[in-house]
């Protein structure tokens, strides 16, 4: 059992969150035909290949291995593809130029561990100590990342600026001790049953959308960087958390951009516990339901997006519990008009609810808060 100040996360709960594992590769592996051989640095692969030993390559502009035919499966066989030495240069571990799969091994020590410009699958791969672990080089395509680990990189996932699009599907994967774990630029991103832990920044949603389900964000310096452009270009259009845990993070935003700004924000059935500060959220539409906020440095503060002509924020904030947070449990800044209903705010150091321009949906409760019960809505004691 793991204790978090003011709450408890049990291993059965954690296992429940992470139990929805990923692609079942076992049955398929039995029918695949492989060429098991000792590949050499710089080899170009046109057929299924299984490594028989580790591969250590000097840092050169040529990738250690290149996949150049569609449908190829590269099985690392539990071995490591690593870079030797630490000289300068844009070194690449494995480059997938066609739709393909890489699985069962480690990629370590390259400037870019794995690059792709196709539809690819990484399964049970550890990407360790690379400058950029995974990099989308150009155009569309899709990444399926399952049961893998990304750690010790300056950037976990990145892409060529304003030159890529497509999908990112992350399942059952751990991102730990990276500078920035995941950079999203014009990608539709789905994250499920995954863990982001001890990263400097877990997410940067520069453009596109991120949907997170049954995942944990713990002990990160910042959970996410989301900023809004008045020109409505290069914005995070959707950020969704479902059935997840955000706990023991130093901050939600970054020191430079402490407020999350997204066109649409949704959070449902999520535990937010023992974070160093509260969440400041600006969005045009939102749906915040059934969440528990407990023992955080602050509660939830809602605001309009910083557009040239701000549009009043709207959407339901319903059935949440705000307990023992620093400051107000729930604050709505003037001009925002979410609908508040059936929220319980108890033992926060500020107001239970301070929402002078919100719509009162009824059923809110406030008791034992330091500054008082509610402003702007009627609350039962």
Residue pairs with C-beta under 8 A, 6 or more apart in sequence:
1 8
1 10
1 11
2 8
2 9
2 10
2 11
2 14
4 247
4 248
4 273
4 274
4 295
5 273
5 274
5 295
6 273
6 274
6 294
6 295
6 323
6 324
7 247
7 271
7 273
7 274
7 292
7 294
7 295
9 245
9 247
9 271
14 216
17 193
17 214
17 215
17 216
17 243
17 244
17 245
18 172
18 193
18 194
18 195
18 214
18 215
18 216
19 193
20 171
20 172
20 192
20 193
20 214
21 146
21 147
21 171
21 172
21 193
22 123
22 146
22 147
22 171
22 172
22 193
23 121
23 123
23 144
23 146
23 171
25 103
25 123
25 124
29 75
32 48
32 73
33 48
34 48
34 49
34 50
34 73
34 75
35 47
35 48
35 49
35 50
36 49
36 50
36 51
36 52
36 77
37 49
37 50
37 52
38 51
38 52
38 53
39 45
39 49
39 51
39 55
39 65
40 55
41 55
41 56
41 57
41 58
41 62
41 64
42 57
42 60
42 62
42 63
42 64
42 65
43 65
43 66
44 65
44 66
44 68
45 65
45 66
45 67
45 68
45 69
45 72
45 74
46 68
46 69
46 72
47 69
47 72
48 72
48 73
48 74
48 75
49 72
49 73
49 74
49 75
50 74
50 75
50 76
50 77
51 74
51 75
51 76
51 77
51 79
51 81
51 105
52 77
52 79
53 79
54 79
54 80
54 81
54 82
55 64
55 65
55 79
55 80
55 81
55 82
56 82
56 83
56 84
57 64
57 81
57 82
57 83
57 84
58 83
58 84
58 85
59 83
59 84
59 85
59 86
59 87
59 88
59 89
59 91
59 110
59 111
60 89
60 91
61 89
61 90
61 91
63 92
63 93
63 94
63 95
63 115
64 81
64 83
64 92
64 93
64 94
64 110
65 74
65 81
65 93
65 94
65 95
66 94
66 95
66 97
67 74
67 94
67 95
67 96
67 97
67 98
67 100
67 102
68 97
68 98
69 98
69 100
70 98
70 99
70 100
70 118
71 98
71 99
71 100
72 98
72 100
72 101
73 100
73 101
73 102
73 103
74 94
74 100
74 101
74 102
74 103
75 103
75 104
75 105
76 102
76 103
76 104
76 105
76 106
76 125
77 104
77 105
78 104
78 105
79 105
79 106
80 105
80 106
80 107
80 108
81 93
81 94
81 105
81 106
81 107
81 108
82 93
82 106
82 107
82 108
82 109
82 110
83 91
83 93
83 108
83 109
83 110
89 111
90 111
90 112
91 110
91 111
91 112
92 110
92 111
92 112
92 113
92 115
93 107
93 108
93 110
93 112
93 113
93 114
93 130
94 102
94 107
94 113
94 114
94 115
95 114
95 115
95 116
96 102
96 114
96 115
96 116
96 117
96 118
96 120
97 116
97 117
97 118
98 118
99 118
99 119
99 120
100 118
100 120
100 121
101 120
101 121
101 122
101 123
102 114
102 120
102 121
102 122
102 123
102 125
103 121
103 122
103 123
103 124
103 125
104 123
104 124
104 125
105 124
105 125
105 126
106 125
106 126
106 127
106 128
107 113
107 114
107 125
107 126
107 127
107 128
107 130
107 133
108 126
108 127
108 128
108 129
108 130
109 128
109 129
109 130
110 130
110 131
111 130
111 131
111 132
112 130
112 131
112 132
112 135
113 127
113 130
113 132
113 133
113 134
113 153
114 122
114 125
114 127
114 133
114 134
114 135
115 134
115 135
115 136
115 137
116 134
116 135
116 136
116 137
116 141
116 143
117 136
117 137
117 138
117 139
117 141
118 141
119 141
119 142
119 166
120 141
120 142
120 143
120 144
121 143
121 144
121 145
121 146
122 134
122 143
122 144
122 145
122 146
122 148
123 146
123 147
123 148
124 146
124 147
124 148
125 148
125 149
126 148
126 149
126 151
127 133
127 134
127 148
127 149
127 150
127 151
127 153
127 156
128 149
128 151
128 152
129 151
129 152
129 153
130 152
130 153
131 153
131 154
131 155
132 153
132 154
132 155
132 156
132 157
132 158
133 150
133 153
133 155
133 156
133 157
133 178
134 143
134 145
134 150
134 156
134 157
134 158
135 157
135 158
135 159
135 160
136 143
136 157
136 158
136 159
136 160
136 164
136 166
136 187
137 159
137 160
137 164
138 160
138 163
138 164
139 163
139 164
139 165
139 166
140 164
140 165
140 166
141 164
141 166
142 166
142 167
142 168
142 169
143 157
143 166
143 167
143 168
143 169
144 169
144 171
145 168
145 169
145 170
145 171
145 173
146 170
146 171
146 172
146 173
147 171
147 172
147 173
148 172
148 173
148 174
149 173
149 174
149 176
150 156
150 157
150 173
150 174
150 175
150 176
150 178
150 181
151 174
151 175
151 176
151 177
151 178
152 176
152 177
152 178
153 178
153 179
154 178
154 179
154 180
155 178
155 179
155 180
155 183
156 175
156 178
156 180
156 181
156 182
156 199
157 168
157 181
157 182
157 183
158 180
158 183
159 183
159 185
159 187
161 185
162 185
162 186
162 234
164 185
164 186
164 187
165 186
165 187
166 187
166 188
167 187
167 188
167 189
167 190
168 182
168 184
168 187
168 188
168 189
168 190
169 189
169 190
170 182
170 189
170 190
170 191
170 192
170 194
171 191
171 192
171 193
171 194
172 192
172 193
172 194
173 194
173 195
174 194
174 195
174 197
175 181
175 182
175 194
175 195
175 196
175 197
175 199
175 202
176 195
176 196
176 197
176 198
176 199
177 197
177 198
177 199
178 199
178 200
179 199
179 200
179 201
180 199
180 200
180 201
180 204
181 196
181 199
181 201
181 202
181 203
182 189
182 196
182 202
182 203
182 204
183 204
183 206
184 203
184 204
184 205
184 206
184 207
184 208
184 209
184 210
184 236
185 206
185 207
185 208
186 207
186 208
187 208
188 208
188 209
189 208
189 209
189 210
189 211
190 211
190 213
191 210
191 211
191 212
191 213
191 215
192 212
192 213
192 214
192 215
193 213
193 214
193 215
194 215
194 216
195 215
195 216
195 217
195 218
196 202
196 203
196 215
196 216
196 217
196 218
196 220
196 223
197 216
197 217
197 218
197 219
197 220
198 218
198 219
198 220
199 220
199 221
200 220
200 221
200 222
201 220
201 221
201 222
201 223
201 224
201 225
201 254
202 217
202 220
202 222
202 223
202 224
203 210
203 223
203 224
203 225
204 224
204 225
204 226
205 224
205 225
205 226
205 236
205 239
205 262
206 234
206 236
207 233
207 234
207 235
207 236
207 237
208 236
208 237
209 236
209 237
209 238
209 239
209 240
210 236
210 238
210 239
210 240
211 238
211 240
211 242
212 239
212 240
212 241
212 242
212 244
213 242
213 243
213 244
214 242
214 243
214 244
215 244
215 245
216 244
216 245
216 246
216 247
217 223
217 244
217 245
217 246
217 247
217 249
218 245
218 246
218 247
218 248
218 249
219 248
219 249
220 249
220 250
221 249
221 250
221 251
222 249
222 250
222 251
222 252
222 253
222 254
222 255
223 246
223 249
223 251
223 252
223 253
224 239
224 252
224 253
224 260
225 253
225 254
225 257
226 236
226 239
226 253
226 257
226 260
226 261
226 262
227 257
227 261
228 235
228 236
228 261
228 262
228 282
228 305
228 306
228 307
229 235
230 306
230 307
230 308
235 261
235 262
235 263
236 261
236 262
236 263
237 262
237 263
237 264
238 262
238 263
238 264
238 265
238 266
239 260
239 262
239 264
239 265
239 266
240 265
240 266
240 267
241 266
241 267
241 268
241 270
242 266
242 267
242 268
242 269
242 270
243 268
243 269
243 270
244 270
244 271
245 270
245 271
245 273
246 252
246 270
246 271
246 272
246 273
246 275
247 271
247 272
247 273
247 274
247 275
248 273
248 274
248 275
249 275
249 276
250 275
250 276
250 277
251 258
251 275
251 276
251 277
252 258
252 260
252 275
252 277
252 278
252 279
252 280
253 259
253 260
253 280
258 277
258 280
259 280
259 281
259 282
259 303
260 279
260 280
260 281
260 282
260 283
261 282
261 283
261 305
261 306
262 282
262 283
263 283
263 284
263 285
263 305
264 283
264 284
264 285
264 286
265 281
265 283
265 285
265 286
265 287
265 288
266 286
266 287
266 288
267 287
267 288
267 289
267 291
268 287
268 288
268 289
268 290
268 291
269 289
269 290
269 291
270 291
270 292
271 291
271 292
271 294
272 279
272 291
272 292
272 293
272 294
272 296
273 292
273 293
273 294
273 295
273 296
274 294
274 295
274 296
275 296
275 297
276 296
276 297
277 296
277 297
277 298
278 296
278 297
278 298
278 299
278 300
278 301
278 325
278 326
278 327
279 298
279 299
279 300
279 301
280 301
280 303
281 300
281 301
281 302
281 303
282 302
282 303
282 304
282 305
282 306
282 313
283 302
283 305
283 313
283 315
284 304
284 305
284 311
284 313
284 314
285 313
285 314
285 315
286 302
286 313
286 314
286 315
286 316
286 317
286 338
287 315
287 316
288 300
288 315
288 316
288 317
288 318
288 320
288 338
289 316
289 317
289 318
289 319
289 320
290 318
290 319
290 320
291 320
291 321
292 320
292 321
292 323
293 299
293 300
293 320
293 321
293 322
293 323
293 325
293 329
294 321
294 323
294 324
294 325
295 323
295 324
295 325
296 325
296 326
297 325
297 326
297 327
298 325
298 326
298 327
298 328
299 322
299 325
299 326
299 327
299 328
299 329
299 330
299 331
299 345
299 348
299 350
300 317
300 320
300 322
300 329
300 330
300 331
301 328
301 331
301 332
301 333
302 313
302 317
302 330
302 331
302 332
302 333
302 336
302 338
303 313
303 333
303 335
303 336
304 310
304 311
304 312
304 313
304 333
304 335
304 336
305 311
305 313
310 335
312 335
312 336
312 337
312 357
313 335
313 336
313 337
313 338
314 337
314 338
314 339
315 338
315 339
316 338
316 339
316 341
316 361
317 330
317 338
317 339
317 340
317 341
317 343
318 339
318 340
318 341
318 342
318 343
318 361
319 341
319 342
319 343
320 330
320 343
320 344
321 343
321 344
321 345
321 346
322 329
322 330
322 343
322 344
322 345
322 346
322 348
322 352
323 329
323 344
323 345
323 346
323 347
323 348
324 346
324 347
324 348
325 348
325 349
326 348
326 349
326 350
327 348
327 349
327 350
328 348
328 350
328 351
328 352
328 353
328 354
328 371
329 343
329 345
329 346
329 348
329 350
329 351
329 352
329 353
329 366
329 369
330 340
330 343
330 345
330 352
330 353
330 354
330 355
331 350
331 351
331 353
331 354
331 355
332 338
332 340
332 353
332 354
332 355
332 356
332 357
332 358
332 376
334 356
334 357
335 357
336 357
336 358
337 357
337 358
337 359
338 355
338 358
338 359
339 358
339 359
339 360
339 361
340 353
340 355
340 358
340 359
340 360
340 361
340 364
340 377
341 360
341 361
341 362
341 363
341 364
342 361
342 362
342 363
342 364
343 353
343 363
343 364
343 365
344 364
344 365
344 366
345 351
345 352
345 353
345 364
345 365
345 366
345 367
345 369
345 373
345 374
345 379
346 352
346 365
346 366
346 367
346 368
346 369
347 367
347 368
347 369
348 369
348 370
349 369
349 370
349 371
350 369
350 370
350 371
351 366
351 369
351 371
351 372
351 373
351 374
351 375
352 366
352 367
352 369
352 372
352 373
352 374
352 379
353 364
353 366
353 373
353 374
353 375
353 376
353 377
353 379
354 371
354 374
354 375
354 376
355 374
355 375
355 376
355 377
356 375
356 376
357 376
358 376
358 377
360 376
360 377
360 378
362 378
363 380
364 374
364 377
364 378
364 379
364 380
365 379
365 380
365 381
366 373
366 374
366 379
366 380
366 381
367 373
367 381
373 379
373 381
